[in-house]
């Protein structure tokens, strides 16, 4: 089994805790579902934000989805003039049988401009995605109370 990386990026509507967490949860949920990622197979996750996002740690979104034992790290992205703003990026390292070619990297919202060559993911039912997130949030909250 190989340790592989999968990348993703999204943008937020504003610099609020709610917007950062919502955007990060959506991105992470899509990455998990398209690549069939189980938390127990994740070696580590790195979250970066642009300098204009400082209202919340994006890694909290992973904790909210039950990633209690996964090492998580947050950092700032380089502040290059003219670069995309209000951007959250994720790099996951996970143990998988998938080949590098079988991995689906996820770029959504305005972040599609970062990698237009690989930003073509299947159409998403956002209501169904939010229902999946809510279900997993409920499970994570219940298990943390036990």
N, C-alpha and C positions, 0 to 999 in steps of 0.2 A: 504494500500500500504506500502510495506517495503522499507527501505533504505538498499541497498545491495552494496557490493564491487565487483569490477572486476579488476583483475590484468593483467598486460602485461609487456613484456620486449623484447628488441631488442638490436642489436649492431650496431655501426656505423663503417664506413670504416676508418674514420680519425677524428681528433679533429679540425674540421672546422665548422663554423656556418652552411654552406650549408648541410654538412653531418648530423649534429645533427638534424637540422630541417627536413630534408627529412626522416630520419629514424623514428623520432618521429611522423611526419604526417602519415607515412605509418602504424605504429603501432596503433595510435589513430584511423585512418580510419577503420582498420580491427576490432578493439574493438567495435567501433560504429556500424558497419554494422552487425557483427555477433550477437550482443546483442540487436540490435534495440534501440540504445540509442539516445534520443533527448536532446539537450543542456538544454532545460528548465526543464528537470527532474534531471539534475546533481546537486548534493549538493556541491561537491568539488572534486578537482583533485590534487593529489600530484605526482610530477615528481622527480625522483632521478637520478643522474648520478654518475659514478665512478670518482675518483679523476683525471683521465687522460682526462676528458672531461670538458673543461672550456671555450670553444670558444663561447658558446651561452646558453641562458636559454631555456631548452626544452619546457617550458610552452608557449613560443611564438608560437609554432606550433599550439596549441589549439586556441590561439587568431587569428591566420591566418585563421583557419577554422570557425571563427565566434563566438567563445565562449567568448563573451565580458562580460557577466554578471555572469560567473562561477568563484567562488573563486579558484585560482590556487596557488600552492606553489612548489618551487624548493628547492632541498636539495642534499647533497652528500650521497651516499651509504657508509656503513662501508667499510673501506679498509682492508679487511681480506686477509692475505697472500695466494696467489694461486687462488684468486677469479677471476671471469670473468672480463675482462677489456673492455673499450669502450662500456659500457652497459648503456642503458637508461631504467628505469623502470617507470611504471605508475600504480597508484592506484586511481580508480574512485569510488566515492560513488554516487549512483543514486537511485532515487525513481522508483520502478518497481513492477509489479505484478509477475515477474518471481520468481521462487523458487531458492534457492542456487544451486540446482542440475541442473537447466536450464541455468545457466550462463556459458558462454564460455570464459575462461581465455586464453590469447593469448601470446605465446612465439614463436618468430620467429628468423631467422638467427642463430647466435651462441648462443643466449639466450635459445634455446631449451634444452640445457644441464642443465639449472637451474631447469626445471620441466619436465623431459622427460615423466612423468606419465600423464601429461595433455597437451602436446605440439602437439597433433594430431588434427590440424584444417583442414577444407576442403581445397582442392587445390585452389590456388589463381591465377587469371588472373591479373598479375601485370600491364599490359597495361590498363586494365579496371579500376583497382584500382587507377592508376595515373590519368586517365581521371576523375574519381569521385572526387579525391582530387583537381584537377585543376578547376573543376566546382564549388566546394565549396569554393575554394580560391577566385575565381572570385566573387561569391555571397557575401562573407565576405568583400572583398575590396569595392564592390559597396555599400553595406549597411553602411560601415563606412564613406563613403563620403557624405551620405545624411544628 
